[in-house]
Amino acid sequence: MIGSELKLTVLHGLLSGPKRFNELRVATGMCQSSLAKTLKELEDSGIAERKVHLDRPVAVEYRLSPMGQGLFEMIRDLERWAARWVMEGRTREVTQ
């Protein structure tokens, strides 16, 4: 359900709160089609929710569902693990 790097990137973007599509596109650096596909997959699995605001122009906002919010601590733990083991390892390899 969240195994791809793209899904984790989008989830990370949504951790700080609801985002409009273009905000997520800028935050993640993903192309429009990849982001749309990834958001659709997260919606289909129940992890993200889509809300349409009928303002002019119409705006679409994405947020974590209650199920997605349950991933918050796990994602933070992964970030801490990566900071310790992945990023430190890269620094060590470069400096040796």
PDB file as gemmi writes it, atoms N, CA and C in Angstrom:
CRYST1    1.000    1.000    1.000  90.00  90.00  90.00 P 1                      
ATOM      1  N   MET A   1       0.805  -1.204   0.000  1.00  0.00           N  
ATOM      2  CA  MET A   1       0.000   0.000   0.000  1.00  0.00           C  
ATOM      3  C   MET A   1       0.843   1.261   0.000  1.00  0.00           C  
ATOM      4  N   ILE A   2       1.995   1.246   0.672  1.00  0.00           N  
ATOM      5  CA  ILE A   2       2.844   2.435   0.715  1.00  0.00           C  
ATOM      6  C   ILE A   2       4.286   2.103   0.349  1.00  0.00           C  
ATOM      7  N   GLY A   3       4.502   0.995  -0.326  1.00  0.00           N  
ATOM      8  CA  GLY A   3       5.846   0.505  -0.555  1.00  0.00           C  
ATOM      9  C   GLY A   3       6.701   1.281  -1.532  1.00  0.00           C  
ATOM     10  N   SER A   4       6.115   2.122  -2.356  1.00  0.00           N  
ATOM     11  CA  SER A   4       6.934   2.812  -3.351  1.00  0.00           C  
ATOM     12  C   SER A   4       7.491   4.124  -2.799  1.00  0.00           C  
ATOM     13  N   GLU A   5       8.597   4.526  -3.360  1.00  0.00           N  
ATOM     14  CA  GLU A   5       9.229   5.780  -2.961  1.00  0.00           C  
ATOM     15  C   GLU A   5       8.301   6.963  -3.252  1.00  0.00           C  
ATOM     16  N   LEU A   6       7.574   6.895  -4.360  1.00  0.00           N  
ATOM     17  CA  LEU A   6       6.672   7.992  -4.712  1.00  0.00           C  
ATOM     18  C   LEU A   6       5.567   8.148  -3.671  1.00  0.00           C  
ATOM     19  N   LYS A   7       5.016   7.043  -3.205  1.00  0.00           N  
ATOM     20  CA  LYS A   7       3.951   7.119  -2.198  1.00  0.00           C  
ATOM     21  C   LYS A   7       4.491   7.691  -0.895  1.00  0.00           C  
ATOM     22  N   LEU A   8       5.669   7.270  -0.497  1.00  0.00           N  
ATOM     23  CA  LEU A   8       6.257   7.810   0.730  1.00  0.00           C  
ATOM     24  C   LEU A   8       6.549   9.296   0.586  1.00  0.00           C  
ATOM     25  N   THR A   9       6.958   9.719  -0.600  1.00  0.00           N  
ATOM     26  CA  THR A   9       7.223  11.132  -0.846  1.00  0.00           C  
ATOM     27  C   THR A   9       5.945  11.953  -0.703  1.00  0.00           C  
ATOM     28  N   VAL A  10       4.843  11.464  -1.267  1.00  0.00           N  
ATOM     29  CA  VAL A  10       3.567  12.161  -1.161  1.00  0.00           C  
ATOM     30  C   VAL A  10       3.073  12.153   0.284  1.00  0.00           C  
ATOM     31  N   LEU A  11       3.183  11.019   0.950  1.00  0.00           N  
ATOM     32  CA  LEU A  11       2.769  10.945   2.359  1.00  0.00           C  
ATOM     33  C   LEU A  11       3.540  11.950   3.203  1.00  0.00           C  
ATOM     34  N   HIS A  12       4.819  12.053   2.952  1.00  0.00           N  
ATOM     35  CA  HIS A  12       5.648  13.009   3.683  1.00  0.00           C  
ATOM     36  C   HIS A  12       5.143  14.433   3.434  1.00  0.00           C  
ATOM     37  N   GLY A  13       4.756  14.711   2.193  1.00  0.00           N  
ATOM     38  CA  GLY A  13       4.224  16.027   1.866  1.00  0.00           C  
ATOM     39  C   GLY A  13       2.913  16.338   2.564  1.00  0.00           C  
ATOM     40  N   LEU A  14       2.132  15.310   2.858  1.00  0.00           N  
ATOM     41  CA  LEU A  14       0.833  15.500   3.503  1.00  0.00           C  
ATOM     42  C   LEU A  14       0.893  15.471   5.029  1.00  0.00           C  
ATOM     43  N   LEU A  15       2.030  15.110   5.587  1.00  0.00           N  
ATOM     44  CA  LEU A  15       2.134  15.013   7.044  1.00  0.00           C  
ATOM     45  C   LEU A  15       1.884  16.354   7.736  1.00  0.00           C  
ATOM     46  N   SER A  16       2.247  17.440   7.077  1.00  0.00           N  
ATOM     47  CA  SER A  16       2.099  18.753   7.704  1.00  0.00           C  
ATOM     48  C   SER A  16       0.693  19.330   7.536  1.00  0.00           C  
ATOM     49  N   GLY A  17      -0.174  18.612   6.831  1.00  0.00           N  
ATOM     50  CA  GLY A  17      -1.545  19.070   6.680  1.00  0.00           C  
ATOM     51  C   GLY A  17      -2.010  19.019   5.238  1.00  0.00           C  
ATOM     52  N   PRO A  18      -3.268  19.395   5.006  1.00  0.00           N  
ATOM     53  CA  PRO A  18      -3.836  19.335   3.658  1.00  0.00           C  
ATOM     54  C   PRO A  18      -3.058  20.196   2.668  1.00  0.00           C  
ATOM     55  N   LYS A  19      -2.984  19.714   1.436  1.00  0.00           N  
ATOM     56  CA  LYS A  19      -2.278  20.442   0.376  1.00  0.00           C  
ATOM     57  C   LYS A  19      -3.100  20.389  -0.901  1.00  0.00           C  
ATOM     58  N   ARG A  20      -3.028  21.455  -1.664  1.00  0.00           N  
ATOM     59  CA  ARG A  20      -3.606  21.445  -2.999  1.00  0.00           C  
ATOM     60  C   ARG A  20      -2.651  20.703  -3.922  1.00  0.00           C  
ATOM     61  N   PHE A  21      -3.189  20.269  -5.055  1.00  0.00           N  
ATOM     62  CA  PHE A  21      -2.408  19.467  -5.990  1.00  0.00           C  
ATOM     63  C   PHE A  21      -1.092  20.158  -6.352  1.00  0.00           C  
ATOM     64  N   ASN A  22      -1.162  21.419  -6.741  1.00  0.00           N  
ATOM     65  CA  ASN A  22       0.064  22.114  -7.163  1.00  0.00           C  
ATOM     66  C   ASN A  22       1.052  22.310  -6.025  1.00  0.00           C  
ATOM     67  N   GLU A  23       0.553  22.490  -4.814  1.00  0.00           N  
ATOM     68  CA  GLU A  23       1.452  22.571  -3.653  1.00  0.00           C  
ATOM     69  C   GLU A  23       2.210  21.261  -3.490  1.00  0.00           C  
ATOM     70  N   LEU A  24       1.508  20.151  -3.648  1.00  0.00           N  
ATOM     71  CA  LEU A  24       2.165  18.838  -3.543  1.00  0.00           C  
ATOM     72  C   LEU A  24       3.147  18.626  -4.687  1.00  0.00           C  
ATOM     73  N   ARG A  25       2.783  19.071  -5.872  1.00  0.00           N  
ATOM     74  CA  ARG A  25       3.668  18.906  -7.033  1.00  0.00           C  
ATOM     75  C   ARG A  25       4.985  19.634  -6.789  1.00  0.00           C  
ATOM     76  N   VAL A  26       4.911  20.852  -6.288  1.00  0.00           N  
ATOM     77  CA  VAL A  26       6.119  21.622  -5.995  1.00  0.00           C  
ATOM     78  C   VAL A  26       6.905  20.984  -4.844  1.00  0.00           C  
ATOM     79  N   ALA A  27       6.199  20.606  -3.775  1.00  0.00           N  
ATOM     80  CA  ALA A  27       6.858  20.041  -2.588  1.00  0.00           C  
ATOM     81  C   ALA A  27       7.562  18.718  -2.882  1.00  0.00           C  
ATOM     82  N   THR A  28       6.973  17.906  -3.752  1.00  0.00           N  
ATOM     83  CA  THR A  28       7.535  16.582  -4.024  1.00  0.00           C  
ATOM     84  C   THR A  28       8.482  16.574  -5.223  1.00  0.00           C  
ATOM     85  N   GLY A  29       8.338  17.564  -6.114  1.00  0.00           N  
ATOM     86  CA  GLY A  29       9.150  17.587  -7.328  1.00  0.00           C  
ATOM     87  C   GLY A  29       8.698  16.566  -8.362  1.00  0.00           C  
ATOM     88  N   MET A  30       7.518  16.010  -8.171  1.00  0.00           N  
ATOM     89  CA  MET A  30       7.007  14.982  -9.079  1.00  0.00           C  
ATOM     90  C   MET A  30       6.334  15.623 -10.288  1.00  0.00           C  
ATOM     91  N   CYS A  31       6.355  14.923 -11.411  1.00  0.00           N  
ATOM     92  CA  CYS A  31       5.623  15.406 -12.569  1.00  0.00           C  
ATOM     93  C   CYS A  31       4.128  15.216 -12.312  1.00  0.00           C  
ATOM     94  N   GLN A  32       3.318  15.943 -13.054  1.00  0.00           N  
ATOM     95  CA  GLN A  32       1.872  15.953 -12.836  1.00  0.00           C  
ATOM     96  C   GLN A  32       1.252  14.570 -12.963  1.00  0.00           C  
ATOM     97  N   SER A  33       1.644  13.815 -13.976  1.00  0.00           N  
ATOM     98  CA  SER A  33       1.025  12.500 -14.180  1.00  0.00           C  
ATOM     99  C   SER A  33       1.399  11.511 -13.081  1.00  0.00           C  
ATOM    100  N   SER A  34       2.651  11.520 -12.647  1.00  0.00           N  
ATOM    101  CA  SER A  34       3.067  10.616 -11.560  1.00  0.00           C  
ATOM    102  C   SER A  34       2.380  10.959 -10.258  1.00  0.00           C  
ATOM    103  N   LEU A  35       2.260  12.254  -9.982  1.00  0.00           N  
ATOM    104  CA  LEU A  35       1.594  12.674  -8.754  1.00  0.00           C  
ATOM    105  C   LEU A  35       0.122  12.295  -8.782  1.00  0.00           C  
ATOM    106  N   ALA A  36      -0.543  12.527  -9.906  1.00  0.00           N  
ATOM    107  CA  ALA A  36      -1.963  12.184 -10.026  1.00  0.00           C  
ATOM    108  C   ALA A  36      -2.179  10.684  -9.824  1.00  0.00           C  
ATOM    109  N   LYS A  37      -1.327   9.870 -10.445  1.00  0.00           N  
ATOM    110  CA  LYS A  37      -1.445   8.406 -10.315  1.00  0.00           C  
ATOM    111  C   LYS A  37      -1.202   7.973  -8.869  1.00  0.00           C  
ATOM    112  N   THR A  38      -0.197   8.536  -8.235  1.00  0.00           N  
ATOM    113  CA  THR A  38       0.141   8.176  -6.859  1.00  0.00           C  
ATOM    114  C   THR A  38      -0.978   8.587  -5.904  1.00  0.00           C  
ATOM    115  N   LEU A  39      -1.520   9.788  -6.080  1.00  0.00           N  
ATOM    116  CA  LEU A  39      -2.625  10.233  -5.235  1.00  0.00           C  
ATOM    117  C   LEU A  39      -3.847   9.341  -5.407  1.00  0.00           C  
ATOM    118  N   LYS A  40      -4.129   8.948  -6.633  1.00  0.00           N  
ATOM    119  CA  LYS A  40      -5.262   8.063  -6.902  1.00  0.00           C  
ATOM    120  C   LYS A  40      -5.075   6.728  -6.176  1.00  0.00           C  
ATOM    121  N   GLU A  41      -3.870   6.178  -6.221  1.00  0.00           N  
ATOM    122  CA  GLU A  41      -3.587   4.911  -5.535  1.00  0.00           C  
ATOM    123  C   GLU A  41      -3.738   5.059  -4.021  1.00  0.00           C  
ATOM    124  N   LEU A  42      -3.273   6.190  -3.474  1.00  0.00           N  
ATOM    125  CA  LEU A  42      -3.414   6.427  -2.036  1.00  0.00           C  
ATOM    126  C   LEU A  42      -4.881   6.608  -1.646  1.00  0.00           C  
ATOM    127  N   GLU A  43      -5.648   7.245  -2.515  1.00  0.00           N  
ATOM    128  CA  GLU A  43      -7.099   7.375  -2.271  1.00  0.00           C  
ATOM    129  C   GLU A  43      -7.775   6.004  -2.308  1.00  0.00           C  
ATOM    130  N   ASP A  44      -7.463   5.235  -3.332  1.00  0.00           N  
ATOM    131  CA  ASP A  44      -8.082   3.912  -3.497  1.00  0.00           C  
ATOM    132  C   ASP A  44      -7.797   2.996  -2.311  1.00  0.00           C  
ATOM    133  N   SER A  45      -6.628   3.164  -1.694  1.00  0.00           N  
ATOM    134  CA  SER A  45      -6.275   2.315  -0.554  1.00  0.00           C  
ATOM    135  C   SER A  45      -6.793   2.882   0.769  1.00  0.00           C  
ATOM    136  N   GLY A  46      -7.395   4.072   0.731  1.00  0.00           N  
ATOM    137  CA  GLY A  46      -7.964   4.653   1.937  1.00  0.00           C  
ATOM    138  C   GLY A  46      -6.997   5.457   2.779  1.00  0.00           C  
ATOM    139  N   ILE A  47      -5.803   5.716   2.269  1.00  0.00           N  
ATOM    140  CA  ILE A  47      -4.785   6.424   3.036  1.00  0.00           C  
ATOM    141  C   ILE A  47      -4.911   7.942   2.884  1.00  0.00           C  
ATOM    142  N   ALA A  48      -5.353   8.399   1.725  1.00  0.00           N  
ATOM    143  CA  ALA A  48      -5.524   9.829   1.466  1.00  0.00           C  
ATOM    144  C   ALA A  48      -6.969  10.109   1.074  1.00  0.00           C  
ATOM    145  N   GLU A  49      -7.369  11.344   1.283  1.00  0.00           N  
ATOM    146  CA  GLU A  49      -8.713  11.790   0.914  1.00  0.00           C  
ATOM    147  C   GLU A  49      -8.597  13.002  -0.007  1.00  0.00           C  
ATOM    148  N   ARG A  50      -9.541  13.101  -0.903  1.00  0.00           N  
ATOM    149  CA  ARG A  50      -9.588  14.191  -1.872  1.00  0.00           C  
ATOM    150  C   ARG A  50     -10.827  15.015  -1.588  1.00  0.00           C  
ATOM    151  N   LYS A  51     -10.654  16.337  -1.531  1.00  0.00           N  
ATOM    152  CA  LYS A  51     -11.788  17.225  -1.301  1.00  0.00           C  
ATOM    153  C   LYS A  51     -11.794  18.288  -2.395  1.00  0.00           C  
ATOM    154  N   VAL A  52     -12.931  18.448  -3.049  1.00  0.00           N  
ATOM    155  CA  VAL A  52     -13.070  19.442  -4.112  1.00  0.00           C  
ATOM    156  C   VAL A  52     -13.737  20.678  -3.533  1.00  0.00           C  
ATOM    157  N   HIS A  53     -13.076  21.825  -3.690  1.00  0.00           N  
ATOM    158  CA  HIS A  53     -13.636  23.114  -3.281  1.00  0.00           C  
ATOM    159  C   HIS A  53     -14.209  23.769  -4.531  1.00  0.00           C  
ATOM    160  N   LEU A  54     -15.476  24.114  -4.487  1.00  0.00           N  
ATOM    161  CA  LEU A  54     -16.147  24.648  -5.667  1.00  0.00           C  
ATOM    162  C   LEU A  54     -15.965  26.157  -5.815  1.00  0.00           C  
ATOM    163  N   ASP A  55     -14.832  26.659  -5.383  1.00  0.00           N  
ATOM    164  CA  ASP A  55     -14.498  28.066  -5.584  1.00  0.00           C  
ATOM    165  C   ASP A  55     -14.221  28.292  -7.065  1.00  0.00           C  
ATOM    166  N   ARG A  56     -13.984  29.535  -7.417  1.00  0.00           N  
ATOM    167  CA  ARG A  56     -13.548  29.849  -8.782  1.00  0.00           C  
ATOM    168  C   ARG A  56     -12.109  30.293  -8.706  1.00  0.00           C  
ATOM    169  N   PRO A  57     -11.157  29.632  -9.280  1.00  0.00           N  
ATOM    170  CA  PRO A  57     -11.293  28.348  -9.963  1.00  0.00           C  
ATOM    171  C   PRO A  57     -11.464  27.201  -8.966  1.00  0.00           C  
ATOM    172  N   VAL A  58     -11.969  26.095  -9.468  1.00  0.00           N  
ATOM    173  CA  VAL A  58     -12.165  24.907  -8.639  1.00  0.00           C  
ATOM    174  C   VAL A  58     -10.809  24.449  -8.123  1.00  0.00           C  
ATOM    175  N   ALA A  59     -10.753  24.118  -6.849  1.00  0.00           N  
ATOM    176  CA  ALA A  59      -9.506  23.661  -6.233  1.00  0.00           C  
ATOM    177  C   ALA A  59      -9.713  22.278  -5.637  1.00  0.00           C  
ATOM    178  N   VAL A  60      -8.695  21.452  -5.761  1.00  0.00           N  
ATOM    179  CA  VAL A  60      -8.727  20.107  -5.189  1.00  0.00           C  
ATOM    180  C   VAL A  60      -7.659  20.039  -4.109  1.00  0.00           C  
ATOM    181  N   GLU A  61      -8.062  19.571  -2.955  1.00  0.00           N  
ATOM    182  CA  GLU A  61      -7.174  19.482  -1.806  1.00  0.00           C  
ATOM    183  C   GLU A  61      -7.059  18.025  -1.375  1.00  0.00           C  
ATOM    184  N   TYR A  62      -5.873  17.642  -0.961  1.00  0.00           N  
ATOM    185  CA  TYR A  62      -5.623  16.278  -0.493  1.00  0.00           C  
ATOM    186  C   TYR A  62      -5.177  16.332   0.953  1.00  0.00           C  
ATOM    187  N   ARG A  63      -5.591  15.328   1.706  1.00  0.00           N  
ATOM    188  CA  ARG A  63      -5.203  15.216   3.110  1.00  0.00           C  
ATOM    189  C   ARG A  63      -5.092  13.742   3.464  1.00  0.00           C  
ATOM    190  N   LEU A  64      -4.422  13.468   4.563  1.00  0.00           N  
ATOM    191  CA  LEU A  64      -4.373  12.096   5.063  1.00  0.00           C  
ATOM    192  C   LEU A  64      -5.716  11.747   5.677  1.00  0.00           C  
ATOM    193  N   SER A  65      -6.187  10.564   5.401  1.00  0.00           N  
ATOM    194  CA  SER A  65      -7.401  10.051   6.047  1.00  0.00           C  
ATOM    195  C   SER A  65      -7.025   9.652   7.475  1.00  0.00           C  
ATOM    196  N   PRO A  66      -8.003   9.295   8.292  1.00  0.00           N  
ATOM    197  CA  PRO A  66      -7.653   8.778   9.621  1.00  0.00           C  
ATOM    198  C   PRO A  66      -6.690   7.581   9.535  1.00  0.00           C  
ATOM    199  N   MET A  67      -6.891   6.724   8.532  1.00  0.00           N  
ATOM    200  CA  MET A  67      -5.975   5.588   8.347  1.00  0.00           C  
ATOM    201  C   MET A  67      -4.569   6.093   8.016  1.00  0.00           C  
ATOM    202  N   GLY A  68      -4.482   7.092   7.152  1.00  0.00           N  
ATOM    203  CA  GLY A  68      -3.188   7.668   6.778  1.00  0.00           C  
ATOM    204  C   GLY A  68      -2.514   8.362   7.940  1.00  0.00           C  
ATOM    205  N   GLN A  69      -3.303   9.020   8.779  1.00  0.00           N  
ATOM    206  CA  GLN A  69      -2.733   9.697   9.946  1.00  0.00           C  
ATOM    207  C   GLN A  69      -2.119   8.694  10.912  1.00  0.00           C  
ATOM    208  N   GLY A  70      -2.628   7.468  10.884  1.00  0.00           N  
ATOM    209  CA  GLY A  70      -2.063   6.411  11.722  1.00  0.00           C  
ATOM    210  C   GLY A  70      -0.643   6.030  11.316  1.00  0.00           C  
ATOM    211  N   LEU A  71      -0.231   6.445  10.115  1.00  0.00           N  
ATOM    212  CA  LEU A  71       1.120   6.164   9.637  1.00  0.00           C  
ATOM    213  C   LEU A  71       2.139   7.201  10.105  1.00  0.00           C  
ATOM    214  N   PHE A  72       1.664   8.286  10.717  1.00  0.00           N  
ATOM    215  CA  PHE A  72       2.523   9.408  11.074  1.00  0.00           C  
ATOM    216  C   PHE A  72       3.774   8.979  11.834  1.00  0.00           C  
ATOM    217  N   GLU A  73       3.595   8.269  12.927  1.00  0.00           N  
ATOM    218  CA  GLU A  73       4.752   7.877  13.745  1.00  0.00           C  
ATOM    219  C   GLU A  73       5.686   6.934  13.002  1.00  0.00           C  
ATOM    220  N   MET A  74       5.120   6.024  12.211  1.00  0.00           N  
ATOM    221  CA  MET A  74       5.957   5.099  11.462  1.00  0.00           C  
ATOM    222  C   MET A  74       6.826   5.850  10.450  1.00  0.00           C  
ATOM    223  N   ILE A  75       6.247   6.833   9.787  1.00  0.00           N  
ATOM    224  CA  ILE A  75       7.008   7.606   8.805  1.00  0.00           C  
ATOM    225  C   ILE A  75       8.093   8.419   9.500  1.00  0.00           C  
ATOM    226  N   ARG A  76       7.781   8.999  10.638  1.00  0.00           N  
ATOM    227  CA  ARG A  76       8.795   9.741  11.410  1.00  0.00           C  
ATOM    228  C   ARG A  76       9.912   8.796  11.859  1.00  0.00           C  
ATOM    229  N   ASP A  77       9.562   7.576  12.265  1.00  0.00           N  
ATOM    230  CA  ASP A  77      10.579   6.599  12.645  1.00  0.00           C  
ATOM    231  C   ASP A  77      11.477   6.254  11.456  1.00  0.00           C  
ATOM    232  N   LEU A  78      10.891   6.095  10.280  1.00  0.00           N  
ATOM    233  CA  LEU A  78      11.685   5.832   9.071  1.00  0.00           C  
ATOM    234  C   LEU A  78      12.626   6.989   8.762  1.00  0.00           C  
ATOM    235  N   GLU A  79      12.150   8.215   8.940  1.00  0.00           N  
ATOM    236  CA  GLU A  79      12.999   9.385   8.720  1.00  0.00           C  
ATOM    237  C   GLU A  79      14.189   9.387   9.675  1.00  0.00           C  
ATOM    238  N   ARG A  80      13.916   9.090  10.938  1.00  0.00           N  
ATOM    239  CA  ARG A  80      15.009   9.050  11.920  1.00  0.00           C  
ATOM    240  C   ARG A  80      16.001   7.938  11.588  1.00  0.00           C  
ATOM    241  N   TRP A  81      15.479   6.784  11.167  1.00  0.00           N  
ATOM    242  CA  TRP A  81      16.343   5.671  10.800  1.00  0.00           C  
ATOM    243  C   TRP A  81      17.214   6.064   9.608  1.00  0.00           C  
ATOM    244  N   ALA A  82      16.602   6.671   8.602  1.00  0.00           N  
ATOM    245  CA  ALA A  82      17.354   7.073   7.411  1.00  0.00           C  
ATOM    246  C   ALA A  82      18.404   8.123   7.748  1.00  0.00           C  
ATOM    247  N   ALA A  83      18.047   9.068   8.598  1.00  0.00           N  
ATOM    248  CA  ALA A  83      19.003  10.102   8.988  1.00  0.00           C  
ATOM    249  C   ALA A  83      20.213   9.482   9.684  1.00  0.00           C  
ATOM    250  N   ARG A  84      19.964   8.459  10.466  1.00  0.00           N  
ATOM    251  CA  ARG A  84      21.068   7.842  11.202  1.00  0.00           C  
ATOM    252  C   ARG A  84      21.892   6.897  10.338  1.00  0.00           C  
ATOM    253  N   TRP A  85      21.229   6.022   9.602  1.00  0.00           N  
ATOM    254  CA  TRP A  85      21.931   4.953   8.922  1.00  0.00           C  
ATOM    255  C   TRP A  85      22.210   5.214   7.451  1.00  0.00           C  
ATOM    256  N   VAL A  86      21.325   5.863   6.775  1.00  0.00           N  
ATOM    257  CA  VAL A  86      21.512   6.082   5.342  1.00  0.00           C  
ATOM    258  C   VAL A  86      22.336   7.334   5.102  1.00  0.00           C  
ATOM    259  N   MET A  87      21.920   8.445   5.686  1.00  0.00           N  
ATOM    260  CA  MET A  87      22.622   9.697   5.450  1.00  0.00           C  
ATOM    261  C   MET A  87      24.012   9.683   6.077  1.00  0.00           C  
ATOM    262  N   GLU A  88      24.152   9.123   7.287  1.00  0.00           N  
ATOM    263  CA  GLU A  88      25.477   9.008   7.904  1.00  0.00           C  
ATOM    264  C   GLU A  88      26.390   8.145   7.046  1.00  0.00           C  
ATOM    265  N   GLY A  89      25.850   7.062   6.529  1.00  0.00           N  
ATOM    266  CA  GLY A  89      26.634   6.161   5.687  1.00  0.00           C  
ATOM    267  C   GLY A  89      27.133   6.846   4.438  1.00  0.00           C  
ATOM    268  N   ARG A  90      26.311   7.668   3.817  1.00  0.00           N  
ATOM    269  CA  ARG A  90      26.729   8.404   2.621  1.00  0.00           C  
ATOM    270  C   ARG A  90      27.823   9.401   2.955  1.00  0.00           C  
ATOM    271  N   THR A  91      27.676  10.071   4.095  1.00  0.00           N  
ATOM    272  CA  THR A  91      28.692  11.036   4.518  1.00  0.00           C  
ATOM    273  C   THR A  91      30.006  10.318   4.751  1.00  0.00           C  
ATOM    274  N   ARG A  92      29.942   9.174   5.429  1.00  0.00           N  
ATOM    275  CA  ARG A  92      31.142   8.413   5.715  1.00  0.00           C  
ATOM    276  C   ARG A  92      31.821   7.965   4.425  1.00  0.00           C  
ATOM    277  N   GLU A  93      31.052   7.495   3.458  1.00  0.00           N  
ATOM    278  CA  GLU A  93      31.620   7.021   2.201  1.00  0.00           C  
ATOM    279  C   GLU A  93      32.312   8.146   1.454  1.00  0.00           C  
ATOM    280  N   VAL A  94      31.762   9.337   1.509  1.00  0.00           N  
ATOM    281  CA  VAL A  94      32.332  10.466   0.785  1.00  0.00           C  
ATOM    282  C   VAL A  94      33.607  10.940   1.435  1.00  0.00           C  
ATOM    283  N   THR A  95      33.673  10.925   2.765  1.00  0.00           N  
ATOM    284  CA  THR A  95      34.823  11.464   3.465  1.00  0.00           C  
ATOM    285  C   THR A  95      35.983  10.483   3.573  1.00  0.00           C  
ATOM    286  N   GLN A  96      35.754   9.226   3.316  1.00  0.00           N  
ATOM    287  CA  GLN A  96      36.840   8.240   3.473  1.00  0.00           C  
ATOM    288  C   GLN A  96      37.814   8.292   2.337  1.00  0.00           C  
TER     289      GLN A  96                                                      
END                                                                             
